[in-house]
Amino acid sequence: MLLTLERVQNKQVKRFLGHIAYLTIILLLVPGFLFFELCIVLPAVVEKWTIDYIIHYINASFLLLNIIGNMIYGMFTDSSIKGSYLENRQKENWTMCAVCECLRPPRAWHCSICDICVLKRDHHCTFFACCVGYYNHRYFMYFTLYIFIAMVYSFYYNVIFLSQFITWNHGLVIMKFIFPLASFVVDYGDESLYVFLVVINLIVGLFTGFLFLYHFNNILKGKITPEKKSDNISYNRGWHLNIIEVFGQRWYLTWISPFVSSPLPGDGIEWAIENKQK
């Protein structure tokens, strides 16, 4: 009993420390990157207080609102079975969770990190410090989408900014792009710092772009990540209904802001199942 309790406590501590590390990266990276783009890059490529300059500030505010807003909503929207009324429900295709010691509906999976079963669990998101499930899937999708858009948007102007002062220096600049951290030791300066930020810009853009396309493709097929290789059971109701299942009845407005209300059509418990083995 004591060993079990100690194991649970160690797991909770590791989870807390891991999430704090990732959240700190986000809380430092986002303001730092925003300062770099708006206070250093933008004044160098666009004349101050012109119409274009103001439009860029409006775009940056819109992107920041959606990135931070969807992250917060994703973190605090509970998709676990805790608080869900599971009694007197249809028990066909339900499974027993040995850890939670309860029956769980189809598409609900146990997360060893959150230590609870999650409705329509897609995966555990470290940056959300929780699982992406039925009720917060929408916020994860927009979180990755708007980071990707912000990275593409800023990368275009970052390249223009770098081209204004970057020097060939016998090929050293290539090494700065390949080994941005090492360049701080070899040739520390503003140029090395800016190159490092642009490389981070590119990496984050590619990563979030891949995440969004991968998960959006799953959504269109009515799948979640654990079902990616499953061909026996299908929840595919057509791309339109599949999108509504994630983004809600007002899916066409949800891109505007995480504050836009868009009720989901179900409860994450009951599912229409097509068994292809029959």
Contacts in CASP RR format, 6 or more apart in sequence:
PFRMAT RR
TARGET T0000
AUTHOR 0000-0000-0000
METHOD contacts of the structure
MODEL  1
MLLTLERVQNKQVKRFLGHIAYLTIILLLVPGFLFFELCIVLPAVVEKWT
IDYIIHYINASFLLLNIIGNMIYGMFTDSSIKGSYLENRQKENWTMCAVC
ECLRPPRAWHCSICDICVLKRDHHCTFFACCVGYYNHRYFMYFTLYIFIA
MVYSFYYNVIFLSQFITWNHGLVIMKFIFPLASFVVDYGDESLYVFLVVI
NLIVGLFTGFLFLYHFNNILKGKITPEKKSDNISYNRGWHLNIIEVFGQR
WYLTWISPFVSSPLPGDGIEWAIENKQK
8 115 0 8 1.000
11 112 0 8 1.000
11 113 0 8 1.000
11 115 0 8 1.000
12 115 0 8 1.000
15 113 0 8 1.000
15 114 0 8 1.000
18 126 0 8 1.000
19 126 0 8 1.000
19 129 0 8 1.000
22 126 0 8 1.000
22 127 0 8 1.000
22 129 0 8 1.000
23 127 0 8 1.000
23 129 0 8 1.000
26 71 0 8 1.000
26 127 0 8 1.000
29 200 0 8 1.000
30 64 0 8 1.000
30 67 0 8 1.000
30 68 0 8 1.000
33 154 0 8 1.000
33 197 0 8 1.000
33 200 0 8 1.000
33 201 0 8 1.000
34 60 0 8 1.000
34 64 0 8 1.000
36 194 0 8 1.000
36 197 0 8 1.000
37 60 0 8 1.000
37 154 0 8 1.000
37 157 0 8 1.000
37 158 0 8 1.000
38 56 0 8 1.000
38 57 0 8 1.000
38 60 0 8 1.000
40 161 0 8 1.000
40 194 0 8 1.000
41 154 0 8 1.000
41 157 0 8 1.000
41 158 0 8 1.000
41 161 0 8 1.000
42 53 0 8 1.000
42 56 0 8 1.000
42 57 0 8 1.000
42 157 0 8 1.000
44 161 0 8 1.000
44 164 0 8 1.000
45 157 0 8 1.000
45 160 0 8 1.000
45 161 0 8 1.000
45 164 0 8 1.000
46 52 0 8 1.000
46 53 0 8 1.000
46 56 0 8 1.000
47 53 0 8 1.000
59 153 0 8 1.000
63 146 0 8 1.000
63 149 0 8 1.000
63 150 0 8 1.000
63 153 0 8 1.000
64 150 0 8 1.000
65 257 0 8 1.000
66 142 0 8 1.000
66 146 0 8 1.000
66 257 0 8 1.000
66 258 0 8 1.000
67 143 0 8 1.000
67 146 0 8 1.000
67 147 0 8 1.000
67 150 0 8 1.000
69 139 0 8 1.000
69 258 0 8 1.000
70 139 0 8 1.000
70 140 0 8 1.000
70 142 0 8 1.000
70 143 0 8 1.000
70 146 0 8 1.000
70 258 0 8 1.000
71 127 0 8 1.000
71 128 0 8 1.000
71 139 0 8 1.000
71 143 0 8 1.000
72 258 0 8 1.000
73 136 0 8 1.000
73 139 0 8 1.000
73 258 0 8 1.000
74 128 0 8 1.000
74 130 0 8 1.000
74 132 0 8 1.000
74 136 0 8 1.000
74 139 0 8 1.000
74 140 0 8 1.000
74 143 0 8 1.000
75 128 0 8 1.000
75 129 0 8 1.000
75 130 0 8 1.000
77 135 0 8 1.000
77 136 0 8 1.000
77 139 0 8 1.000
78 135 0 8 1.000
78 136 0 8 1.000
79 118 0 8 1.000
79 119 0 8 1.000
79 120 0 8 1.000
79 121 0 8 1.000
79 130 0 8 1.000
79 131 0 8 1.000
79 132 0 8 1.000
79 133 0 8 1.000
79 134 0 8 1.000
79 135 0 8 1.000
79 136 0 8 1.000
79 137 0 8 1.000
80 114 0 8 1.000
80 116 0 8 1.000
80 117 0 8 1.000
80 118 0 8 1.000
80 119 0 8 1.000
80 131 0 8 1.000
81 100 0 8 1.000
81 102 0 8 1.000
81 104 0 8 1.000
81 105 0 8 1.000
81 108 0 8 1.000
81 116 0 8 1.000
81 117 0 8 1.000
81 118 0 8 1.000
81 119 0 8 1.000
82 116 0 8 1.000
84 119 0 8 1.000
84 267 0 8 1.000
84 269 0 8 1.000
86 102 0 8 1.000
86 103 0 8 1.000
86 104 0 8 1.000
86 105 0 8 1.000
86 269 0 8 1.000
89 105 0 8 1.000
89 269 0 8 1.000
89 270 0 8 1.000
90 270 0 8 1.000
91 103 0 8 1.000
93 106 0 8 1.000
93 273 0 8 1.000
94 103 0 8 1.000
94 104 0 8 1.000
94 105 0 8 1.000
94 106 0 8 1.000
95 103 0 8 1.000
95 104 0 8 1.000
96 102 0 8 1.000
96 103 0 8 1.000
96 104 0 8 1.000
97 103 0 8 1.000
97 104 0 8 1.000
97 110 0 8 1.000
97 117 0 8 1.000
99 110 0 8 1.000
99 115 0 8 1.000
100 110 0 8 1.000
100 116 0 8 1.000
100 117 0 8 1.000
102 117 0 8 1.000
104 110 0 8 1.000
104 117 0 8 1.000
105 119 0 8 1.000
105 268 0 8 1.000
105 269 0 8 1.000
105 270 0 8 1.000
105 271 0 8 1.000
106 271 0 8 1.000
106 273 0 8 1.000
107 119 0 8 1.000
107 120 0 8 1.000
107 121 0 8 1.000
107 224 0 8 1.000
107 227 0 8 1.000
107 235 0 8 1.000
107 268 0 8 1.000
107 271 0 8 1.000
108 117 0 8 1.000
108 118 0 8 1.000
108 119 0 8 1.000
108 120 0 8 1.000
108 121 0 8 1.000
108 269 0 8 1.000
109 117 0 8 1.000
109 118 0 8 1.000
109 121 0 8 1.000
109 226 0 8 1.000
110 116 0 8 1.000
110 117 0 8 1.000
110 118 0 8 1.000
111 117 0 8 1.000
111 118 0 8 1.000
111 121 0 8 1.000
111 124 0 8 1.000
111 131 0 8 1.000
113 124 0 8 1.000
113 131 0 8 1.000
114 124 0 8 1.000
114 130 0 8 1.000
114 131 0 8 1.000
118 131 0 8 1.000
118 133 0 8 1.000
118 134 0 8 1.000
119 133 0 8 1.000
119 134 0 8 1.000
119 135 0 8 1.000
119 268 0 8 1.000
119 269 0 8 1.000
120 133 0 8 1.000
120 134 0 8 1.000
120 137 0 8 1.000
120 224 0 8 1.000
120 268 0 8 1.000
121 131 0 8 1.000
121 132 0 8 1.000
121 133 0 8 1.000
121 224 0 8 1.000
121 226 0 8 1.000
122 131 0 8 1.000
122 132 0 8 1.000
122 133 0 8 1.000
122 137 0 8 1.000
122 140 0 8 1.000
122 215 0 8 1.000
122 218 0 8 1.000
122 224 0 8 1.000
122 225 0 8 1.000
122 226 0 8 1.000
123 131 0 8 1.000
123 132 0 8 1.000
123 225 0 8 1.000
124 130 0 8 1.000
124 131 0 8 1.000
124 132 0 8 1.000
125 131 0 8 1.000
125 132 0 8 1.000
125 140 0 8 1.000
127 143 0 8 1.000
128 136 0 8 1.000
128 140 0 8 1.000
128 143 0 8 1.000
130 136 0 8 1.000
132 140 0 8 1.000
133 224 0 8 1.000
134 264 0 8 1.000
134 267 0 8 1.000
134 268 0 8 1.000
135 264 0 8 1.000
137 219 0 8 1.000
137 246 0 8 1.000
138 246 0 8 1.000
138 247 0 8 1.000
138 248 0 8 1.000
138 254 0 8 1.000
138 262 0 8 1.000
139 258 0 8 1.000
140 215 0 8 1.000
141 212 0 8 1.000
141 215 0 8 1.000
141 216 0 8 1.000
141 219 0 8 1.000
141 246 0 8 1.000
141 247 0 8 1.000
142 254 0 8 1.000
142 255 0 8 1.000
142 258 0 8 1.000
144 208 0 8 1.000
144 209 0 8 1.000
144 211 0 8 1.000
144 212 0 8 1.000
144 215 0 8 1.000
145 208 0 8 1.000
145 209 0 8 1.000
145 212 0 8 1.000
147 204 0 8 1.000
147 205 0 8 1.000
147 208 0 8 1.000
148 205 0 8 1.000
148 208 0 8 1.000
148 209 0 8 1.000
148 212 0 8 1.000
151 201 0 8 1.000
151 202 0 8 1.000
151 204 0 8 1.000
151 205 0 8 1.000
151 208 0 8 1.000
152 205 0 8 1.000
154 201 0 8 1.000
155 198 0 8 1.000
155 201 0 8 1.000
155 202 0 8 1.000
155 205 0 8 1.000
158 194 0 8 1.000
158 197 0 8 1.000
158 198 0 8 1.000
158 201 0 8 1.000
159 198 0 8 1.000
161 194 0 8 1.000
162 194 0 8 1.000
162 195 0 8 1.000
162 198 0 8 1.000
165 191 0 8 1.000
166 173 0 8 1.000
166 191 0 8 1.000
166 195 0 8 1.000
167 173 0 8 1.000
167 191 0 8 1.000
169 187 0 8 1.000
172 183 0 8 1.000
172 186 0 8 1.000
172 187 0 8 1.000
173 195 0 8 1.000
175 182 0 8 1.000
175 183 0 8 1.000
175 186 0 8 1.000
176 183 0 8 1.000
176 187 0 8 1.000
176 191 0 8 1.000
176 192 0 8 1.000
176 195 0 8 1.000
176 196 0 8 1.000
177 195 0 8 1.000
177 199 0 8 1.000
180 192 0 8 1.000
180 195 0 8 1.000
180 196 0 8 1.000
180 199 0 8 1.000
180 200 0 8 1.000
181 196 0 8 1.000
183 192 0 8 1.000
183 195 0 8 1.000
183 196 0 8 1.000
184 192 0 8 1.000
184 193 0 8 1.000
184 196 0 8 1.000
215 225 0 8 1.000
218 224 0 8 1.000
218 225 0 8 1.000
218 228 0 8 1.000
219 242 0 8 1.000
219 243 0 8 1.000
219 245 0 8 1.000
219 246 0 8 1.000
220 239 0 8 1.000
220 242 0 8 1.000
220 243 0 8 1.000
221 236 0 8 1.000
221 242 0 8 1.000
222 234 0 8 1.000
222 235 0 8 1.000
222 236 0 8 1.000
222 237 0 8 1.000
222 238 0 8 1.000
222 242 0 8 1.000
222 245 0 8 1.000
223 230 0 8 1.000
223 235 0 8 1.000
223 236 0 8 1.000
227 233 0 8 1.000
227 235 0 8 1.000
231 276 0 8 1.000
232 275 0 8 1.000
232 276 0 8 1.000
232 277 0 8 1.000
233 273 0 8 1.000
233 274 0 8 1.000
233 275 0 8 1.000
233 276 0 8 1.000
234 273 0 8 1.000
234 274 0 8 1.000
234 276 0 8 1.000
235 271 0 8 1.000
235 272 0 8 1.000
235 273 0 8 1.000
235 274 0 8 1.000
236 242 0 8 1.000
236 274 0 8 1.000
237 245 0 8 1.000
237 272 0 8 1.000
241 265 0 8 1.000
243 251 0 8 1.000
244 251 0 8 1.000
244 265 0 8 1.000
245 264 0 8 1.000
245 265 0 8 1.000
245 266 0 8 1.000
246 264 0 8 1.000
247 254 0 8 1.000
247 262 0 8 1.000
248 254 0 8 1.000
248 262 0 8 1.000
248 263 0 8 1.000
248 264 0 8 1.000
248 265 0 8 1.000
249 262 0 8 1.000
249 263 0 8 1.000
249 264 0 8 1.000
249 265 0 8 1.000
250 260 0 8 1.000
250 261 0 8 1.000
250 262 0 8 1.000
250 263 0 8 1.000
251 262 0 8 1.000
253 260 0 8 1.000
253 262 0 8 1.000
254 260 0 8 1.000
254 262 0 8 1.000
END
